[in-house]
Amino acid sequence: MRADDAMNAEEVAAYLGIGKNSVYLMAKEGTLPSYRVGRKLRFTLEGIHSYLDSTRTGPADSPSKAGSPAGGSFSTASPFASARFSATDRETPSCEIARAAALFRAADSPFIVAGEVNSCAAVASYLNAEGVFAQHVSMTDYSALVSLYAGTADVALTGLYDLKTNAYNVPFVQRLVPGVSAVVFRLLSRRVGFAVSPGNPKGLNGWGALLRAGVRLANREPGCGHRVLLDQKLRSMEARADNIDGYAEPRFGEAAAARLVAQGAADVAVIRSGLARCEDGLEFIDMQREWIDMTVVKNERTRPLLRSLRAMVSDGGFFEGVARADDADASGGGAILYEV
C-alpha cells in the first residue's frame, strides 16, 4: 500500500486495532488526519503514521550496560520498563503500535516482544538471560502482527483463529505481514470457552446461544485473540453482532471480562480455562483448542535474536515454564509452522 492510498474508517480501525467509532472520533477531534471525498471520510497511511509518531514518547536514556548483555541479566530499572502495561490498563489501544515504535527507535533499542499472553514475558526473560537485550510490550494479537509489518517489533506471540482455514496464526501472518521474511514457531495450546455462572443457568453451550435474548456478553477489545475468535464464529453463523447485548461495550483485558461474569454483571465471557479456575464464582464451558505461536522477523538486525530463539524452542525447560505460566499444553512446541 502506498502512503497516499485512500483507506476508509473500517480499514483504519483494523490497521490500528481499535473500533470504527474511535476512528471517527479521532478524525472529528483532528488527532487523526483525514479528508472527505463527497460525504465519505478517507485516510492515508502517511497520515496514520503521522498520528502514531505524534503519540509516541520521546527517546529514553540509554540503559546502563552494567550486568546486561555481557553479564546475561536484565536490569528492572531499565528506562524501557515504563512501556510495560497490562491488558486491563490498555484504555487507548490505538497507541499500542506507537509504544512499541518508541522503544524500537530509542538509543540502544531492545528487541521488542509484542503480545499479551503471559509467555511474552517468559520469552523476553529467556533472551535477557542469554545476553540478548529484549523488552515485552503488551498489545493485542492483531496489533502485534501489524507491529512486525510496521517494523516496530521483532517478535509477536499470537492466538488468532482463521475461519476459512480452521487454523491459527499462519493465515494472519500471511495477510498482515506481507513481504517480510519471517518464521513462525509453534509454542503451546490452551482450552478456550465460556466463563459462566456456576451451574450455567442460561444453558450457554454453543456459540449460537450468545444470540439469545437476555444473554449479556462481557466482550473483549478488538484485535485480541478471543475477540477475533468470537467474530469469526459469528461470521460462520451469518449472525449480526449488534444483536448481542454487550458486544459493543468491550472490556480491556480478559480478567476484567471474567470479573463481570463472576460479579453477575454479565452472563458470559470468552476466556481461557486457566483464568476460570483462578476466579471465584465462575464455571468454564470448553469450546475450542487455541494455539499460541511465535512469529519472528528475519533480517540482519534479528540474526542474534533468531539464534537465541531457535535454541529456546529446543529447550524443554523453557516449555515447562511457559506451560505453567499460561496453564497450557506445550507438547509439540518448537515446530516450525511457516517460514518465508
C-alpha angles and dihedrals in degrees: 000000000000119000090246097049113122118246127188125224094263092054091048091050090053092046093052096036094237137114121279091238089058089055091053091047093050090049091049091050090049095238092115114049113237142157137198132244101194104310095336123100116226135186137194129221088235090057092049092051089048089055092048091050091051092054099047120102121246121269114287124230115268112272120247113268092213109120095350126114096348093044094042097234137105125226114230086208090069112136087233091066090087089071091068113102132159128241090249090057094049099108095145106046091170087074095056096094091042091055091053090046091053091056094041093054097043124104113277087010116199125227105269119230106194128196143075106250118106090245090072091072090046091054092049091048092050091051094049091049087054091052096258109127107231137164130197116223114189116226140135120286092249093050090048092060092043088054089057089053092045090051095240098112135040103199131032127191110200145167104196120158120212115205097198095057097025086228138116132246105333094081089051092048089052092050103037101036103043119166093014120116107234145151126218119211124193111237114170147320132234137184115252127191147115126326106210138163117279111284091022092252094189093051094235102176102139141033091255090061089072088070094062119114113260097026111128116205125205095209129201127234121274113271100028117118097247092050090050090049091052093047091050092051091049090050091052088058092043086234126162109240093206088067089070115090108236098014093115093049104069122190117221105234137025093247092053091053092047091049091057089057092046090051093049094245091116136023101219145012132179108241142144119271095244093062092050090057091051097050120075117228097033137113122196124225108197112226111156149001110246123203122211113201135177122230117196126190114233115217141115092280095053099048095104090042092054092049090055094044093050088053090046095055089052091054112097091194091060092054092049088056097048091045089058093043094053098028088239146134112259097180108130091023117149098041117134109239100178138001132179 
